Amino acid sequence: MIELYSFLFCLGLGIAARPLFIAVSLLAKRTNLIPVTVVLDFLFACTVGGAFIAYVILSGAVLAPYMFAALFSGYLITYRLTKKTPNKKPRE
């Protein structure tokens, strides 16, 4: 049962990471400063990675490849849903 909880937590963490990344990207574009962008990217990685590591340590779950796959697939699913499509001109 712990494997199912681990899978669902990692999937949810991947899904939650995408809106957080969008917010960090918008904030970085607004400031338009490289040091601010680097710090925001570092904080984003620490937030997602820290939540993942904290879950593994506090739940006593065995670190398994499916946890990474769930994290990345959750992010990929959300990325596909929030991806901007370029404006295409209609053909004449």
N, C-alpha and C positions, 0 to 999 in steps of 0.2 A: 504494500500500500504506500510505503514511503516513496517508491519509485514514481508512482502516479502523482503524488503531491510535488515531487521534485520536478517532474516534467511540466506540470501545470504552472508551477511557480516560474520556471525558466521561460516558458512560453509567454506568460503574462509580463515578465520582465522585459522580454524582447519587444512585445507590443507597446509597453509603456516607454521604452527607450526612444522610439521614433518621434512621438510628440515632444519629448524632452529635447531631442536633437534639433527638431525644427525650431523650437523656442531659442535654443542656444545659437543657432545659425542666424536667426533674425536679429538677435541682440548683438552678435558679432558684426553683422552688416551695418547695423545702425551706428555703432561706434567707429567702425572702419579703421581700427588700430590693430596692428599685428600682435603686440603683447597681450592685448585684451582677448583677441581670438585664441591665442595659444593657451592662456589661462582658462578660458571657458571650455576649450576642448579637453584640457587636462581635468578640469572639474567634472565634466560630463563622463569621461572615461572612469574616473574614480568613483562616481556615483553608481554607475551601472556595474562596474567590476566589484565595487565594495559591497553592493547589495547581493551580488552573486556569491561572493566569498563568505559574507556574513551568513547567508542561508546555509551554505555547505557546512560551515563550522558549527552554527547553532543547532542545526537539525541533526547533525551527525550522519548525514547522507554520504554515501560513498561517491566520490567524484567519478562520473561516468560520461562516455561520449554522447549519450543521448541528451544530457543536460546542455551541452554546447550546441548540439543540433537543434534543440527546442529554442534556445536563446536566439540563435541566428535565424531560424525559420520564422519565429515570431516577429523579428525585425524585418525580415524580407517580405512577409505578408503585409505588414503595415506600410512598408516602403512602396510596394506595388499599388496599394490603395490610395496613397497620398502623393504619388509621383505626378509631377506636372507634365502635361503634354504640350509640345510646342504648337503655337498657333500656325496652322497650315492654311495657305491661301487656296481657295477653291479653284479648280482647273476650269479654264474657259474653253 
